Amino acid sequence: MRSKECRNRAALALLLGLALAALLASAAWAKEAADWRIRVKTAACAKGQRVLLGEIAEAVGETPKGLWDKLARLELWSAPRQGRVVTLTRDELGRQLRNHLGEVAQRCVLPVQLQVQGGGLVFDSQALSREVVAFLTQRTSRLEGEAELKDVQVPPALFLQAELDTIEIVLAGEIRPGRVPLLLLTKGPDGRILSRAAASVFMNLWRAVPCAARPINRNEPLTPERVTFRRKNLAYADNAWDGKGGPFRVLRSVPTGQPITMDNLEPLPLVVKGEKILLVYQGKGLHLAVKALALADGGMGSSVAVRNLQSNKVVLATVVDKDTVVVR
């Protein structure tokens, strides 16, 4: 019985090959027919007991009228059982197609491998990429600046065992410039997670950010004339300052045109090392003010060492404003 079935399939392949050869002999559309191909997918689902050519492949170009409809219904090898995935290498796939299609197999464009599942649904990499981009596009529209999504990385295919199963995309981290991690969850009708797969997208985010209008040296304050705004890709300017807050000074030198980052800023101290300030001695029945030299930087309420310019003595004093320190 099995031998008879094999002979029948071989005879059908031979008839298809002869029919195609006869069609190609027609001068009216020979040139048109020469341009079409059969592109085999990377992943597919077989609905019946045998895999159909139309389930694993699609016609590219304008095929002779009615020919692809016939080829698409051609039965190939036995389908996997429900929910099971079988992988065929390019060589294995080529042998199977030559056995079933004869000369027509020469028109097939083969992938590196083909995965076939028995029943269910499949999302190939192109479909998954579209879903991921749509998911992130909706969320990046709320970001300040111009978002650009590129280098989408998804699994080659994602299979659903039943037609009621669904795919859910969730963020595996925060949306920020650079590589955005995602998870692809397959879920059953009851919401139970059946499988997990990793995906990611690289996001460029273009925005005008504060940059050095001229070289800014270490410990220089960020004054308006030292800062300009330029359009930068935040994927390569991580932690850029937003221009708010301050007053600040830079911890390290910033070349002209380079973004100013938050990790290179510190609050501008009220008292700056090397500046002359007023040193006030204040006690019970005593109030004395003299000139002093700050020996360190200091913010409001901090203790700094200062040198009394009259006695040349060094004392610790508390900063009360940008011009005054107090010893109590």
C-alpha positions, 0 to 999 in steps of 0.5 A: 500500500505504501509503495503504491502511494509513493508511486502515485506521488512520483507520477503526480510530480512527473505530470506536474513537471511535464505540464510546466515544461509544456507551458514553458514551451509557449512563446506567448508567456515564456519570458514572463514565466522565467521570472517567477520563483517559489520562496520557501519560508523559514517556519510554517504550520501543517494543518492536515496529515501531510505538509502542503507546498502552499503551507511552506512556500509562496510564489514570487513573481507572476506565475502562469495562470492557475499553475500556483493554485495546483502546486500549492495543493500538492502534498509533500511529506507526512506532517508532524503530530499536533504541537510538535516542531520538526526542523529540516536543513537546506539539504534535507529540504532540497531532497524532499522538494526534488522528490515531490516536485521534479524539475519544478524544484529548480525554481525553489529558493531555500532557506538555511532551514525550515521548521514545521509544526503540526497544527497551531500558528506560527509567527516568523521573524518578519511578523515578530519584528513588525509586532515589536516595532509597533509595540515600541513605536506606541510607547516611544511616542511619549518620549521627548525627542525623535525616536528611531528604532533599528536592529530588531532582534527576535527569534527566527520563529515563534510557534503557538500550539493552538489557534486561541493562544496569543503572544504578549510583548512586555518590557524587560527593562526601561525604555531608554536610548540604546538597546531596549530588552523585551520578552515575548510571552506565548499564553494560553486562553486561560492566561497561563504562560506557555513559553518565553523568548527574548527580543530587543531593539536598538533605539536612537533618540535625537534631542537638543541637549546642552553642550560646551560652546567652548572648552570648559575647564575642570572646576569652571562654573556652567555660565550661559556663555559656556553652554549651547544646545545641539542635536545629539543622539542620546544612545551615545550621550548617556546621562546627558544634562537636561539644562535644568537645576544648578548652579553647577560646575564641571568635574572634568574638562569638556571639549567644544561641542561635546554633551554635558553629562550629569555625572560630570556635574557637581553643585557650585560651592558657595565658597571656592578654594583660593577666594578671599572671604569674610571670617566672622568670630562670633561668641558671647559678647564678641563679634569680630570680622576679618579678611580670610582666604578659603583653603577648600571649597564649601557649600552651605552649612559645611565646615571649611579650612580658612586662613586668617589673613591678619594672624596667618592662622588656619581655623575651621569655619562654617559657611553661611553664604558665598562671602562669609564663614563663621567661627562660634 
